[in-house]
Amino acid sequence: MLTISDMASEESAPAGLTLAKNDLGTSPIFTHVWPDSDELNAQLRTIVLDRMAVSPGLKKSNCGGWQSERNLQLWGGPAIDRLLERVHAMLHEVLRTTVYHPTKAC
């Protein structure tokens, strides 16, 4: 099982992963624009539209909108795997740069 300590380890971020941080009140918002994402975005769009065609989705907050079930990580396939790799890389970098390390000098 991967822990927050594991994710906040001293390992460096994947090459080229630079996060931008903006504060929304007291909440930090981290972003990264992934280069060369047009093909992945097209694949993900097709996957989501196919899912919309066979699933009513969740009725949460969007009036007239569609929200997928909360199991995207189980959909499988190369495009979903790539998306999840990117999410994990960003999460790793956020934790690495923000989690307090008691062994580091302040």
C-alpha positions in Angstrom: 0.0 0.0 0.0 1.3 3.4 -1.0 1.3 5.9 1.9 1.6 9.7 1.9 5.1 9.4 3.2 6.0 7.2 0.2 4.5 9.7 -2.2 6.3 12.6 -0.4 9.7 11.0 -0.7 12.8 12.7 -1.9 12.4 11.4 -5.5 12.3 14.1 -8.0 9.4 14.8 -10.3 9.2 13.2 -13.7 11.1 15.2 -16.3 9.3 18.3 -17.3 6.7 18.2 -14.6 6.5 21.7 -13.2 3.4 22.6 -11.2 2.0 26.1 -11.0 0.4 26.9 -7.7 -2.3 29.5 -7.2 -4.2 30.1 -4.0 -8.0 30.2 -3.9 -8.5 31.7 -0.5 -6.6 29.3 1.8 -6.8 26.4 -0.7 -3.8 25.9 -3.0 -4.7 24.9 -6.6 -2.0 23.1 -8.5 -2.0 22.9 -12.3 0.3 21.5 -15.0 -0.3 21.8 -18.8 0.8 18.5 -20.3 2.4 18.9 -23.7 1.3 16.8 -26.7 -2.0 15.9 -25.2 -4.2 16.2 -28.3 -4.3 12.5 -29.1 -4.9 11.5 -25.5 -7.6 14.1 -25.1 -9.3 12.8 -28.3 -9.2 9.2 -27.0 -10.6 10.3 -23.6 -13.4 12.2 -25.3 -14.4 9.1 -27.3 -14.3 7.0 -24.1 -16.4 9.4 -22.2 -19.0 9.8 -25.0 -19.2 6.0 -25.4 -19.8 5.7 -21.6 -22.4 8.4 -21.7 -24.3 6.4 -24.4 -24.7 3.4 -22.1 -24.8 4.9 -18.6 -27.2 7.4 -17.1 -24.4 8.6 -14.9 -24.9 10.3 -11.5 -27.4 13.0 -10.8 -25.4 15.3 -8.6 -25.1 19.0 -9.3 -25.3 19.6 -13.0 -28.7 20.5 -14.2 -29.0 18.7 -17.5 -25.4 17.6 -17.4 -23.8 14.2 -17.2 -21.4 13.0 -14.5 -19.8 9.6 -14.7 -19.9 7.1 -11.9 -17.0 7.4 -9.5 -15.0 4.5 -10.9 -13.0 5.9 -13.7 -9.9 4.1 -12.4 -11.7 0.8 -13.2 -12.6 1.6 -16.8 -9.3 0.3 -18.1 -7.6 0.8 -21.4 -4.4 2.7 -22.5 -5.9 6.2 -22.4 -7.3 5.8 -18.9 -4.0 4.3 -17.7 -2.1 7.3 -19.2 -4.5 9.7 -17.5 -4.1 8.0 -14.2 -0.3 8.0 -14.6 -0.5 11.8 -15.0 -2.8 12.2 -12.0 -0.4 10.1 -9.9 2.6 12.1 -11.1 1.0 15.3 -10.2 -0.1 14.1 -6.8 3.4 12.8 -6.1 4.8 16.2 -6.9 2.2 18.1 -4.9 2.9 15.9 -1.8 6.7 16.0 -2.4 6.7 19.8 -2.3 4.1 20.4 0.4 4.2 17.7 3.0 6.3 18.6 6.1 9.4 16.5 6.4 10.4 16.3 10.1 14.0 15.3 9.1 14.5 18.5 7.1 15.8 21.7 8.6 13.1 24.4 8.5 
